[in-house]
Structure formats: structure tokens, C-alpha cells
Amino acid sequence: MTGADGKKLQLDIQGVYDHLNYDGLNYFAGFKIDKEGTNYPYIARVSGDMSAVNYWSFEKIPNDMFVYQKSVHLVTTDGHVYSLEKGEWNLIKLNFPKDSQIVYSDNNFNLIVCYPAASEKVTVRESGCKSLNNQWQQDFVWHTQVPKICDGKLYAVAQEKNGNIFKKIDIATGKEISSSQLQQIPKDICSL
């Protein structure tokens, strides 16, 4: 990793799959591999000037890092939410569905979380998106194309029996603004 001043830093984690920059600090989710080749999930926090690095190991895999109530949080793949307070990650009462992604945060109280449908045919679980602060929920099936905020709206591709449906959703009300059939799913959903 190279800082703005050209200073280099080697992190003790590999396979970084999530990054969050907040309040002058950088957070990275990745894996530390032991001598036997076993992967362990870790979070690394790097100061803006790269002079200090903190590491935390996790039993469950951190799925997404986000800011809520003006502090750094993470949700694990099983839906448990942790808050970073005074240098420690603490499990809090907030819980999300499995494999949840935070697609919007105002860094205070408003979060929009999206959660995919189960890939296993035997498991039935809810799928869609919901807003914590505005208290709305949109139920639709999605698997791999994570819904995204584009032009101040929530863009999503729903998998329905008759094909893929592109949905535009108002983030304040949760109401569907428009929907249309998609022939092909683009790499960047915001290009629709």
C-alpha cells in the first residue's frame, strides 16, 4: 500500500476484499494466512499517515464495513453487526439477513441494506433491500448483482420468472419509480 506522500506499507493481510475510509483512517477486510495455510478473517486499520496499523481477527467473515451513528461498523456474512468503540469490536443488537451489503449510509442514522436470495434451492429466505431510518422494505429476488445507489436512487436487477427486471427505487420512500425488462445485465448497473 502506498500513501499520498509516497510512503509504503506492507499489510499482514492478503486477499483484501473490502475497504472503508472514514475520519482519516483506512479500514481493510482481508485474510491472514498461518503457516499451515489456513485463512483467518481480519480487519486492519491504517492511520492516514501510515504510521500506525491495528489488526483484529474475527471468527466469522466480515462481509461489509460501513459508518452508522458516526462510528465504524461491520456486518459479518451471517448477519451479525459489530461496532468499533474504543479500539474494540463489540457485537450490537442490530442484525441483518445473511450476506447483507450496506448500499447507502448517511454516516448517521440512515442505512439502506440489501440482502440476496439464498443460492441453495432448499433454503428460502427473504431477499431485497430495506431502509433502517425510513422504515421501508422492498422484496425482490437478486443473487449476484448487488443493488447500488445511482443518481440518488436505488438501482436493482430483480430475477423473476420471465427474466431480469431493472428497478429504480426512491431511497426516501422505498417506492418503485420505474421497472423495465432487461435483455442483458451490464457490468455497472448505474449505466442503465
Sequence and secondary structure as in RCSB ss.txt:
>XXXX:A:sequence
MTGADGKKLQLDIQGVYDHLNYDGLNYFAGFKIDKEGTNYPYIARVSGDMSAVNYWSFEKIPNDMFVYQKSVHLV
TTDGHVYSLEKGEWNLIKLNFPKDSQIVYSDNNFNLIVCYPAASEKVTVRESGCKSLNNQWQQDFVWHTQVPKIC
DGKLYAVAQEKNGNIFKKIDIATGKEISSSQLQQIPKDICSL
>XXXX:A:secstr
 B TTS B   S EEEEEEEEETTEEEEEEEEE TT  EEEEEEEEETTS  EEEEE SS EEEEEEETTEEEEE
ETTSEEEEEETTEEEEEEEE  TT EEEEE SSS EEEEE   SSTT     EEEETTTTEEEE   SSS  EEE
TTEEEEEEEETTEEEEEEEETTT  EEEEEEESS  SSGGG 
